[in-house]
């Protein structure tokens, strides 16, 4: 299987590095300064006992016909401009696996419920992305990975990388794809209901990322602050309640979540890393999309709404480059 990883940030580098070390044919698609950096210096990764520097093949954004599977590991805000290019450059039978945070643009694609094929405006304005891929070509993916990219471009993985895969529609060869990842040291499981897995991760992302980015606190600091724990708990319950309203009842597992926070060490969430580096955080997929659905079904989410609004205001007033709390 020929693989292409789109995006050479923290997650993309971590996945590409593991796949490369296992001998899989993997190319990287990056743009602008990041592409120039990779061409000159390659990529580097520390993941457990693996300490790797390598020069991946650089894919051509205008022709991705060599690849059987294209893995998209970029911020969700980049997708509306990127996905049309990928759809035009890929083979008609190639598969797309978005390894992204939050509620994905494909969530209602091929669904049979009351919101079947409804776009999520917070991540897919006008529903343009829903038209690009049929469900059978998409592989749902939920990523669990604590990854940090240093200013030098070096990526550090804390703990193991885990992927949860599932069908959006049709029957893509999930077992073979999961085996590729497993052979590369990336834990990969197949979820019978990938949308339920999306909600399970979103509960944690919404509860921890927004509060972390707003306060500047690491996961460990959140876990040892009584007021922060209260906020995290309220947001987790709100998002869990929304999932139940959308036919995906999930236990928020609050005790486990708090234990994870307390034992996480000084790890900055992805949203906090974005704020510190002057990048736009993924509020659309992690907070605004669930708030959009909450409005549709009449589900109150006052804590997430307030926290997201305050973070958006902080960024708007100071700009992402001035919103660092470190």
Beta strands, then each sheet from edge to edge (+ up, - down):
strand 1: 3-6
strand 2: 26-29
strand 3: 43-47
strand 4: 50-54
strand 5: 57-58
strand 6: 69-72
strand 7: 95-98
strand 8: 139-149
strand 9: 155-167
strand 10: 187-190
sheet 1: 5+ 2+ 1+ 6+ 7+
sheet 2: 4+ 3- 9- 8+
sheet 3: 4+ 3- 9- 10-
end
